[in-house]
């Protein structure tokens, strides 16, 4: 979910995943053969479903929220495509509004799904397959019925022609069958990937009659057809896109949709950069923004509109894991292949000084790839974790077993002589020498040069002090600022030395870990293995995590993976915050109860008496 920079941009939306699930307590046996099959209105990862069969709405919505009004939000950069499922092109913001999924997620449970397109599901005890029984009322926005053929088509299209993420994420699906027009079965290759029965329920369903015969891999501004609550009403290519709530939306009265989708019109206006967007917000050009800059949050939200209450600001706490935001080091580059070099670079980043002088002490240092969660490795490994790590003991750094990783710390005064001396020793051990103030590779005779690739000028203030420290180590470092389109293209082809990026995590890590860390994704264009990790020990631990039989093992195996990632020094950890920082013109209302695991902006509504004003 995520306070991450746009560096993760336009990759396939992170699907909340986990390992293992149990059917809700109210599930009813329907068959009694070797593998007992149960039918249920929903699925919970661990334990019972919170909401029983026949529930009316989620607790964090207002079922009587008024519908109507227009809300405008900002987007940065540009767009040239309405297809967010492929690598090519820059897809428009908000496209998720036009699609529905088989199941809908409850935002107040770690990972529970309830029937949306599917009225109910059937699963055997061993989780080797799942059947979705579709609602006969489900239709696309053009009133064309949504059937099992559309579900089969969607998965086949995404796995064969979509972004590499989809092929990797759904690699364990063996077969997809339309048993009849409203019944579709997924058969899995094995019963080890316990999350798969859930995550197939979160995939947007495409309209076969629209996409069939079209070039799916070509970016296009042809308006697609979906089954979701909104349709694309109009657009100005690269500048603005307008969504209109579909008054005939087929699912508006379902329990998983009551209280949602209250705005009649949603507009995304594009701006060149964050500074321009901020000024536009203060001028009333758009209505709502979520802030990810601590400097702007501390200094820019001032003026008459704030003083007189026309603009409201709030910090809303959440319980989401914050994952890892970091300077991501491209291990495909030869100069970064030695972990001692990567560790030395980390010693040159003075977070404490940065937090004090640039971020107004707004952030907490990140030490774990699963920060703000019970999966973070923050203590010495237990006996149970050591048993998990034992098969790869000879393939991982010895500190995994004997030390707790912490990112380098300073006293915040900018005088990091001790850290730089340690960095120099590491660089010398790795075969680098200092000649005439330059760091030279003893074998090749080439200097160590680093390009920091950025898309936002606002981040230069964070990178510049880091570069000054690197220069004190004799490293030639510079900032390369490119536009968003170039930035995306270079990330997809791994054409960078270091970028600021992030690896978002859910409360139940699962299949997505393959795309982050597994060797199989290291050289697939557009994967999220930006680091370029090709490490057999990590491959083993990723597969162990995905095959976790229960929550206890999931936590232990995730911690084990975390330790190995930490001690390989793949990234230079940055910081996180466990609050949403939001600002909005005083036209909105929100439910009294907020969801634990999301902002829930799509449950807000516009006060009828404030809309015109």
C-alpha positions as CSV (number, residue, x, y, z in Angstrom):
1,X,0.0,0.0,0.0
2,X,2.0,2.4,-0.3
3,X,4.1,5.9,1.0
4,X,6.5,5.0,-1.8
5,X,7.8,7.3,-4.5
6,X,6.5,7.1,-8.0
7,X,9.6,5.0,-8.7
8,X,7.4,1.9,-8.6
9,X,5.2,3.7,-11.1
10,X,2.8,2.1,-13.5
11,X,4.1,-1.4,-12.8
12,X,1.1,-3.7,-12.3
13,X,-0.8,-2.7,-9.2
14,X,0.4,-4.5,-6.1
15,X,-2.0,-7.3,-5.3
16,X,-2.3,-7.9,-1.6
17,X,-1.1,-11.5,-1.2
18,X,-0.4,-14.1,1.4
19,X,0.3,-17.7,2.0
20,X,-2.4,-20.1,3.2
21,X,-6.0,-19.5,3.9
22,X,-9.0,-20.9,5.7
23,X,-12.6,-20.9,4.7
24,X,-14.8,-18.7,6.8
25,X,-16.5,-20.3,9.8
26,X,-19.9,-20.2,8.2
27,X,-18.8,-22.3,5.2
28,X,-21.0,-25.2,4.5
29,X,-19.9,-28.6,3.3
30,X,-21.3,-29.4,-0.1
31,X,-19.4,-32.5,-1.1
32,X,-18.0,-35.4,0.8
33,X,-15.4,-37.2,-1.2
34,X,-11.6,-37.7,-0.5
35,X,-11.0,-34.0,-0.3
36,X,-13.9,-32.4,1.4
37,X,-15.1,-29.4,-0.6
38,X,-16.7,-26.4,1.1
39,X,-18.7,-23.5,-0.3
40,X,-18.5,-20.0,1.1
41,X,-19.4,-16.4,0.5
42,X,-15.7,-15.5,1.1
43,X,-12.2,-16.6,2.0
44,X,-9.9,-15.6,4.9
45,X,-6.2,-16.1,4.9
46,X,-6.0,-17.2,8.5
47,X,-8.8,-17.8,11.0
48,X,-12.5,-17.0,10.4
49,X,-14.1,-14.4,8.2
50,X,-15.2,-11.3,10.1
51,X,-18.4,-10.8,8.1
52,X,-21.0,-13.6,8.0
53,X,-23.0,-14.7,5.1
54,X,-25.7,-12.2,4.4
55,X,-23.8,-9.2,5.9
56,X,-25.2,-5.9,4.7
57,X,-22.0,-3.8,4.4
58,X,-18.5,-3.4,5.7
59,X,-18.1,-1.6,9.1
60,X,-15.9,1.2,7.7
61,X,-18.4,2.5,5.2
62,X,-21.5,4.7,5.5
63,X,-24.3,2.7,3.8
64,X,-26.4,5.9,3.6
65,X,-23.6,8.1,2.1
66,X,-25.1,10.4,-0.5
67,X,-24.1,10.0,-4.1
68,X,-23.2,12.9,-6.3
69,X,-20.7,15.6,-6.9
70,X,-17.3,15.9,-8.6
71,X,-13.8,15.4,-7.3
72,X,-10.6,16.3,-9.0
73,X,-7.2,14.9,-8.1
74,X,-3.7,15.4,-9.5
75,X,-1.3,13.2,-11.4
76,X,2.3,13.8,-12.3
77,X,3.8,13.4,-15.8
78,X,1.6,12.3,-18.7
79,X,-0.2,9.3,-20.2
80,X,-0.6,7.7,-23.6
81,X,-2.5,4.5,-22.8
82,X,-5.6,3.1,-21.2
83,X,-4.0,-0.3,-20.9
84,X,-2.3,-0.7,-17.5
85,X,-1.7,-4.4,-17.9
86,X,1.3,-4.1,-20.3
87,X,4.9,-2.9,-20.0
88,X,4.7,-0.4,-22.9
89,X,3.3,3.1,-22.6
90,X,2.3,5.3,-19.7
91,X,-1.1,4.2,-18.4
92,X,-3.6,6.8,-17.1
93,X,-4.3,7.2,-13.4
94,X,-7.6,5.8,-12.0
95,X,-8.1,2.9,-14.5
96,X,-8.9,0.6,-11.7
97,X,-12.2,2.4,-11.4
98,X,-13.5,0.7,-14.6
99,X,-12.8,-2.9,-13.6
100,X,-14.3,-5.4,-11.2
101,X,-12.7,-8.6,-9.8
102,X,-14.1,-11.9,-8.8
103,X,-13.8,-11.1,-5.1
104,X,-13.6,-7.8,-3.2
105,X,-11.2,-7.2,-0.3
106,X,-12.2,-6.2,3.2
107,X,-10.0,-3.3,4.3
108,X,-10.4,-4.0,8.0
109,X,-9.0,-7.6,7.8
110,X,-5.4,-8.5,6.9
111,X,-6.5,-10.5,3.9
112,X,-10.1,-11.5,3.6
113,X,-12.1,-11.6,0.3
114,X,-15.8,-11.6,-0.3
115,X,-18.0,-12.3,-3.3
116,X,-18.2,-9.6,-6.0
117,X,-18.4,-11.0,-9.5
118,X,-18.5,-14.4,-7.9
119,X,-21.4,-15.1,-5.6
120,X,-19.6,-17.8,-3.8
121,X,-16.6,-20.1,-4.1
122,X,-15.9,-23.9,-3.7
123,X,-12.5,-25.2,-2.6
124,X,-11.2,-28.6,-1.4
125,X,-9.3,-28.9,1.8
126,X,-6.0,-29.3,0.1
127,X,-6.5,-26.1,-1.9
128,X,-5.5,-27.7,-5.2
129,X,-8.3,-26.0,-7.1
130,X,-11.0,-23.4,-6.7
131,X,-14.4,-22.9,-8.4
132,X,-16.0,-19.5,-8.7
133,X,-19.8,-19.4,-9.2
134,X,-20.5,-16.2,-11.0
135,X,-23.5,-13.9,-10.5
136,X,-25.8,-14.0,-13.4
137,X,-26.5,-10.3,-12.9
138,X,-22.8,-9.4,-13.6
139,X,-22.5,-7.3,-16.8
140,X,-20.0,-5.0,-18.5
141,X,-20.7,-1.3,-18.9
142,X,-22.2,-1.9,-22.4
143,X,-24.7,-4.4,-20.8
144,X,-22.9,-7.4,-22.3
145,X,-23.1,-10.3,-19.8
146,X,-20.0,-11.2,-17.9
147,X,-19.4,-14.9,-18.1
148,X,-16.9,-17.6,-17.3
149,X,-15.4,-17.2,-20.8
150,X,-14.4,-13.6,-19.9
151,X,-12.6,-14.9,-16.8
152,X,-10.7,-17.5,-18.8
153,X,-9.9,-15.0,-21.5
154,X,-8.6,-12.5,-18.9
155,X,-6.1,-14.8,-17.3
156,X,-4.9,-16.3,-20.6
157,X,-4.4,-12.8,-22.0
158,X,-2.6,-11.4,-19.0
159,X,-0.3,-14.4,-18.7
160,X,0.6,-14.6,-22.4
161,X,0.7,-10.9,-23.4
162,X,0.6,-8.8,-20.2
163,X,3.5,-7.5,-18.2
164,X,6.0,-10.1,-17.0
165,X,4.6,-9.8,-13.5
166,X,1.5,-11.7,-14.5
167,X,3.3,-14.7,-15.9
168,X,5.4,-15.0,-12.8
169,X,2.6,-14.3,-10.4
170,X,0.3,-16.9,-11.8
171,X,2.9,-19.4,-12.8
172,X,1.4,-22.1,-10.6
173,X,-2.0,-22.1,-12.3
174,X,-2.2,-25.3,-14.3
175,X,-5.6,-25.0,-16.0
176,X,-8.5,-22.6,-16.2
177,X,-11.9,-24.1,-17.3
178,X,-15.3,-22.6,-18.0
179,X,-17.5,-25.4,-16.7
180,X,-20.6,-23.5,-17.8
181,X,-21.4,-19.9,-18.5
182,X,-21.4,-19.0,-14.8
183,X,-18.9,-21.4,-13.3
184,X,-15.1,-21.3,-13.7
185,X,-12.5,-23.6,-12.3
186,X,-8.8,-22.9,-11.6
187,X,-6.6,-26.0,-11.1
188,X,-3.2,-25.4,-9.6
189,X,0.0,-27.3,-10.3
190,X,0.4,-28.3,-6.6
191,X,-1.1,-27.6,-3.2
192,X,2.0,-25.8,-1.9
193,X,1.2,-22.3,-3.1
194,X,-1.6,-21.7,-0.6
195,X,-2.3,-18.1,-1.5
196,X,-3.2,-18.8,-5.1
197,X,-6.8,-19.7,-4.4
198,X,-7.2,-16.1,-3.1
199,X,-5.2,-14.0,-5.4
200,X,-6.9,-15.2,-8.6
201,X,-10.0,-13.6,-7.1
202,X,-8.3,-10.1,-7.2
203,X,-7.6,-9.9,-10.9
204,X,-9.5,-7.4,-13.0
205,X,-11.8,-9.2,-15.5
206,X,-11.5,-8.1,-19.1
207,X,-14.3,-8.1,-21.6
208,X,-13.5,-10.8,-24.2
209,X,-15.9,-9.3,-26.8
210,X,-13.9,-6.0,-26.6
211,X,-10.3,-7.2,-26.5
212,X,-10.6,-10.1,-28.8
213,X,-8.8,-9.3,-32.1
214,X,-7.1,-6.2,-30.7
215,X,-3.3,-5.8,-30.3
216,X,-3.2,-6.2,-26.5
217,X,0.5,-5.3,-26.3
218,X,0.2,-2.0,-28.1
219,X,-0.5,1.2,-26.0
220,X,-3.8,2.7,-27.0
221,X,-6.2,5.5,-26.1
222,X,-9.2,3.5,-27.3
223,X,-11.6,3.5,-24.4
224,X,-11.9,0.0,-22.9
225,X,-15.0,-1.6,-21.6
226,X,-15.1,-2.9,-18.0
227,X,-17.6,-4.0,-15.4
228,X,-16.6,-1.6,-12.7
229,X,-18.5,1.3,-11.1
230,X,-17.1,4.0,-13.4
231,X,-16.6,4.5,-17.2
232,X,-14.2,6.8,-19.0
233,X,-16.3,9.8,-19.9
234,X,-13.7,12.0,-21.7
235,X,-10.0,12.7,-21.8
236,X,-7.4,15.2,-23.1
237,X,-4.5,13.0,-24.1
238,X,-1.6,13.4,-21.6
239,X,-3.3,16.1,-19.7
240,X,-6.6,15.0,-18.1
241,X,-8.9,12.0,-17.8
242,X,-12.6,12.1,-16.5
243,X,-14.4,9.1,-15.1
244,X,-18.2,9.1,-14.7
245,X,-20.1,6.9,-12.2
246,X,-22.2,4.3,-14.1
247,X,-25.8,4.8,-12.9
248,X,-26.6,1.3,-14.1
249,X,-23.6,-0.3,-12.3
250,X,-24.7,-3.9,-11.8
251,X,-23.0,-4.4,-8.4
252,X,-23.9,-1.2,-6.6
253,X,-26.2,-2.9,-4.0
254,X,-23.9,-5.8,-3.2
255,X,-22.6,-5.9,0.4
256,X,-19.0,-5.4,-0.8
257,X,-20.0,-2.3,-2.7
258,X,-22.5,-0.6,-0.4
259,X,-21.0,2.7,0.8
260,X,-18.4,2.8,-2.0
261,X,-18.1,4.9,-5.2
262,X,-20.0,7.9,-4.0
263,X,-18.6,10.5,-6.4
264,X,-20.5,11.1,-9.7
265,X,-17.4,12.4,-11.5
266,X,-13.7,11.7,-10.8
267,X,-11.1,13.7,-12.7
268,X,-7.3,13.3,-12.8
269,X,-5.5,16.4,-14.0
270,X,-1.8,16.0,-14.9
271,X,1.0,18.4,-13.8
272,X,4.6,18.6,-14.7
273,X,5.9,18.1,-11.2
274,X,5.0,18.1,-7.5
275,X,5.7,21.8,-7.0
276,X,3.4,22.9,-9.7
277,X,0.8,20.5,-8.5
278,X,1.0,21.9,-5.0
279,X,0.4,25.5,-6.1
280,X,-2.5,24.3,-8.2
281,X,-4.1,22.7,-5.2
282,X,-3.8,25.8,-3.1
283,X,-5.4,27.7,-5.9
284,X,-8.4,25.4,-5.9
285,X,-7.7,23.6,-9.2
286,X,-8.2,20.2,-7.5
287,X,-9.8,18.9,-4.3
288,X,-7.7,16.2,-2.6
289,X,-4.1,15.3,-2.3
290,X,-2.0,12.8,-0.4
291,X,1.3,14.3,0.6
292,X,4.6,12.3,0.5
293,X,7.0,15.2,0.9
294,X,7.8,16.0,4.5
295,X,9.2,19.4,3.6
296,X,6.0,20.4,1.8
297,X,3.9,19.0,4.6
298,X,5.8,21.1,7.1
299,X,6.1,24.3,5.1
300,X,3.7,24.5,2.2
301,X,0.3,23.9,3.8
302,X,-0.2,27.5,5.0
303,X,-2.2,30.5,3.9
304,X,-5.6,32.0,4.2
305,X,-7.4,28.9,2.8
306,X,-5.9,26.8,5.6
307,X,-6.4,29.5,8.3
308,X,-10.1,29.9,7.6
309,X,-10.7,26.2,7.3
310,X,-11.5,26.0,3.6
311,X,-8.7,23.5,3.3
312,X,-8.4,20.7,5.9
313,X,-5.3,18.7,6.7
314,X,-5.0,15.5,8.6
315,X,-2.6,12.7,9.5
316,X,-4.5,9.4,9.5
317,X,-2.7,6.4,11.1
318,X,-2.7,3.0,9.4
319,X,-1.6,-0.5,10.3
320,X,0.0,-1.4,6.9
321,X,3.4,-2.9,6.6
322,X,5.6,-0.1,5.1
323,X,8.0,-2.4,3.2
324,X,11.3,-0.9,2.0
325,X,12.0,2.4,0.4
326,X,15.6,2.8,-0.5
327,X,18.4,3.8,-2.8
328,X,18.2,0.7,-5.0
329,X,21.6,-0.5,-6.3
330,X,21.6,-2.2,-9.7
331,X,23.6,-5.4,-9.0
332,X,23.8,-6.0,-12.7
333,X,26.5,-3.4,-12.8
334,X,30.0,-4.9,-12.3
335,X,31.1,-2.2,-9.9
336,X,28.3,-3.1,-7.4
337,X,28.8,-6.9,-7.6
338,X,30.8,-7.0,-4.3
339,X,28.6,-6.6,-1.2
340,X,31.4,-4.7,0.5
341,X,31.1,-2.0,-2.1
342,X,27.3,-1.8,-1.5
343,X,27.9,-1.7,2.3
344,X,30.4,1.1,1.9
345,X,27.9,3.2,-0.1
346,X,25.3,2.7,2.7
347,X,27.8,4.1,5.2
348,X,27.9,7.4,3.2
349,X,24.1,8.1,3.6
350,X,23.6,10.1,6.7
351,X,19.9,9.5,7.5
352,X,19.9,11.2,10.9
353,X,21.3,14.5,9.4
354,X,18.8,14.2,6.5
355,X,15.8,13.6,8.7
356,X,16.7,16.5,11.0
357,X,17.7,19.1,8.3
358,X,15.5,18.1,5.4
359,X,12.5,16.1,6.7
360,X,11.7,18.0,9.9
361,X,12.2,14.7,11.8
362,X,9.1,13.3,10.2
363,X,10.4,9.9,9.4
364,X,11.6,6.6,11.0
365,X,14.6,4.9,9.6
366,X,13.8,1.6,7.8
367,X,15.9,-1.4,8.7
368,X,13.8,-4.2,7.3
369,X,12.3,-5.2,4.0
370,X,9.1,-5.9,6.0
371,X,9.1,-2.9,8.3
372,X,6.2,-2.0,10.5
373,X,5.1,-5.6,10.7
374,X,5.6,-8.8,12.7
375,X,7.6,-10.2,9.7
376,X,10.5,-7.8,10.2
377,X,13.7,-9.5,11.5
378,X,14.5,-7.2,14.4
379,X,15.9,-9.8,16.9
380,X,18.4,-12.6,16.7
381,X,17.0,-15.7,14.9
382,X,15.1,-18.2,16.9
383,X,15.7,-21.9,16.9
384,X,12.8,-22.3,14.4
385,X,14.2,-19.6,12.1
386,X,17.7,-21.3,12.2
387,X,16.1,-24.5,11.1
388,X,14.6,-22.7,8.1
389,X,18.0,-21.2,7.3
390,X,20.1,-24.2,7.9
391,X,19.9,-25.7,4.3
392,X,21.5,-22.4,2.9
393,X,23.9,-21.7,5.7
394,X,26.9,-21.9,3.4
395,X,25.3,-19.6,0.9
396,X,24.4,-16.6,3.1
397,X,26.5,-14.1,5.0
398,X,27.5,-15.5,8.5
399,X,26.0,-12.4,10.2
400,X,22.5,-13.8,9.3
401,X,22.9,-16.2,12.3
402,X,24.8,-14.1,14.8
403,X,23.8,-10.4,14.4
404,X,20.7,-8.2,14.1
405,X,20.9,-6.0,11.0
406,X,20.6,-2.2,11.5
407,X,21.2,0.4,8.8
408,X,24.2,2.6,9.6
409,X,23.4,5.3,12.2
410,X,25.1,8.7,12.9
411,X,24.6,11.4,15.5
412,X,23.0,13.7,13.0
413,X,25.6,16.5,13.1
414,X,26.9,15.8,9.5
415,X,30.4,14.7,10.8
416,X,30.5,11.1,9.7
417,X,34.2,10.5,9.8
418,X,34.0,7.2,11.5
419,X,31.5,5.9,9.0
420,X,33.6,7.1,6.0
421,X,36.8,5.5,7.5
422,X,34.9,2.2,7.8
423,X,33.6,2.6,4.2
424,X,37.2,3.2,2.9
425,X,38.4,0.0,4.6
426,X,35.6,-2.0,3.0
427,X,36.4,-0.5,-0.5
428,X,40.0,-1.3,-0.1
429,X,39.2,-4.9,0.9
430,X,37.0,-5.1,-2.3
431,X,40.0,-4.2,-4.5
432,X,39.6,-0.4,-4.8
433,X,42.5,2.0,-4.2
434,X,42.7,5.8,-3.8
435,X,44.8,7.7,-6.3
436,X,44.8,11.5,-6.5
437,X,41.5,11.7,-4.6
438,X,39.8,9.2,-6.9
439,X,38.6,5.7,-6.1
440,X,40.2,3.4,-8.7
441,X,39.7,-0.3,-9.3
442,X,43.1,-2.0,-8.7
443,X,42.4,-4.6,-11.5
444,X,40.8,-2.5,-14.3
445,X,42.2,0.9,-13.4
446,X,38.8,2.4,-13.9
447,X,37.3,4.9,-11.4
448,X,34.1,4.2,-9.5
449,X,31.3,6.3,-11.1
450,X,27.7,6.4,-10.0
451,X,24.7,8.0,-11.7
452,X,21.7,8.7,-9.5
453,X,18.6,8.5,-11.7
454,X,15.7,10.7,-10.7
455,X,12.5,11.9,-12.2
456,X,11.6,14.5,-9.6
457,X,13.6,17.6,-8.9
458,X,12.3,17.6,-5.3
459,X,14.4,14.6,-4.5
460,X,17.7,16.3,-5.4
461,X,17.8,17.9,-1.9
462,X,18.0,14.3,-0.5
463,X,20.5,13.0,-3.0
464,X,22.9,16.0,-3.1
465,X,24.2,15.6,0.5
466,X,24.6,11.9,-0.1
467,X,26.7,12.6,-3.2
468,X,28.9,15.0,-1.3
469,X,29.7,12.1,1.1
470,X,30.4,9.8,-1.8
471,X,32.8,12.3,-3.3
472,X,34.7,12.3,0.0
473,X,35.3,8.6,-0.7
474,X,36.7,9.4,-4.1
475,X,33.6,8.3,-5.9
476,X,32.5,10.3,-9.0
477,X,28.7,10.7,-8.4
478,X,26.1,12.8,-10.2
479,X,22.4,13.2,-10.6
480,X,20.7,12.4,-13.8
481,X,17.2,14.1,-13.9
482,X,14.9,12.7,-16.6
483,X,11.2,13.0,-17.4
484,X,8.7,10.4,-16.1
485,X,8.5,8.6,-19.5
486,X,12.3,8.2,-19.7
487,X,12.5,7.2,-16.1
488,X,9.9,4.4,-16.5
489,X,11.6,3.2,-19.7
490,X,15.0,3.1,-18.0
491,X,13.7,1.2,-15.0
492,X,12.0,-1.4,-17.2
493,X,15.2,-2.1,-19.1
494,X,17.4,-1.8,-15.9
495,X,19.4,1.1,-17.4
496,X,20.5,2.7,-14.2
497,X,23.1,2.6,-11.4
498,X,21.1,3.7,-8.4
499,X,17.4,4.8,-8.2
500,X,15.0,5.7,-5.4
501,X,12.4,3.0,-5.3
502,X,10.4,0.8,-3.0
503,X,9.2,-2.7,-2.4
504,X,5.7,-2.5,-0.9
505,X,4.6,-5.3,1.4
506,X,1.3,-6.6,2.6
507,X,0.4,-8.2,5.9
508,X,0.7,-11.6,4.2
509,X,3.6,-11.8,1.8
510,X,3.4,-14.3,-0.9
511,X,3.7,-14.8,-4.7
512,X,4.9,-11.2,-5.3
513,X,8.2,-12.1,-3.6
514,X,9.2,-14.0,-6.7
515,X,8.9,-10.9,-8.7
516,X,10.9,-8.9,-6.2
517,X,13.9,-11.2,-5.4
518,X,13.8,-14.4,-7.4
519,X,16.5,-15.2,-10.1
520,X,13.8,-16.0,-12.6
521,X,12.7,-12.3,-12.6
522,X,16.1,-10.7,-12.6
523,X,16.4,-10.3,-16.4
524,X,12.7,-10.0,-17.4
525,X,12.0,-6.6,-18.7
526,X,9.5,-4.8,-16.5
527,X,9.8,-7.1,-13.4
528,X,10.1,-5.6,-10.0
529,X,13.5,-7.3,-9.3
530,X,15.1,-3.9,-9.9
531,X,18.1,-5.0,-7.8
532,X,18.9,-7.8,-10.2
533,X,19.2,-10.5,-7.5
534,X,20.3,-13.9,-8.7
535,X,21.0,-15.8,-5.5
536,X,20.1,-19.5,-5.0
537,X,19.7,-19.1,-1.3
538,X,17.1,-16.3,-1.8
539,X,15.4,-18.4,-4.4
540,X,15.1,-21.2,-1.9
541,X,13.7,-18.9,0.9
542,X,11.2,-17.3,-1.5
543,X,9.8,-20.7,-2.4
544,X,9.7,-21.7,1.3
545,X,7.8,-18.5,2.1
546,X,5.2,-19.1,-0.7
547,X,4.7,-22.7,0.6
548,X,4.2,-21.7,4.2
549,X,1.5,-24.1,5.7
550,X,0.2,-21.6,8.3
551,X,0.6,-18.1,9.7
552,X,3.3,-19.0,12.2
553,X,5.5,-20.5,9.5
554,X,4.8,-17.6,7.2
555,X,6.1,-15.1,9.8
556,X,9.2,-17.3,10.5
557,X,10.0,-17.8,6.8
558,X,9.5,-14.2,6.0
559,X,11.9,-13.2,8.8
560,X,14.5,-15.6,7.5
561,X,14.2,-14.1,4.0
562,X,14.4,-10.6,5.5
563,X,17.7,-11.4,7.2
564,X,19.4,-12.7,4.1
565,X,18.2,-9.7,2.1
566,X,19.4,-7.3,4.8
567,X,22.9,-8.8,5.1
568,X,23.6,-8.9,1.4
569,X,23.4,-5.0,1.5
570,X,21.3,-4.9,-1.7
571,X,19.9,-1.5,-1.0
572,X,20.6,1.6,1.1
573,X,17.5,1.8,3.4
574,X,15.8,5.1,3.7
575,X,12.7,5.8,5.9
576,X,9.0,5.2,6.4
577,X,6.0,6.7,8.1
578,X,2.8,5.0,9.4
579,X,0.4,7.8,8.6
580,X,-1.4,9.0,5.6
581,X,-0.9,12.8,5.3
582,X,-3.9,14.2,3.4
583,X,-5.2,17.6,2.6
584,X,-8.6,18.4,1.0
585,X,-10.9,21.3,0.4
586,X,-13.8,21.3,2.9
587,X,-16.3,19.5,0.7
588,X,-15.8,15.9,1.9
589,X,-17.1,13.7,4.7
590,X,-15.8,10.3,5.7
591,X,-17.2,7.4,7.7
592,X,-16.8,7.5,11.5
593,X,-14.9,4.2,11.4
594,X,-11.8,4.1,9.1
595,X,-10.4,0.9,7.6
596,X,-7.2,-0.4,9.2
597,X,-5.3,-1.2,6.1
598,X,-6.1,1.5,3.6
599,X,-6.9,5.2,3.3
600,X,-10.4,4.4,2.0
601,X,-10.9,7.6,0.0
602,X,-13.4,5.7,-2.2
603,X,-15.7,5.5,0.9
604,X,-15.7,9.3,1.3
605,X,-18.5,11.4,-0.1
606,X,-19.2,15.0,-0.9
607,X,-21.4,17.1,1.4
608,X,-24.3,18.2,-0.7
609,X,-24.3,21.7,0.8
610,X,-20.5,22.1,0.1
611,X,-20.3,20.9,-3.5
612,X,-21.4,24.0,-5.2
613,X,-19.3,26.2,-3.0
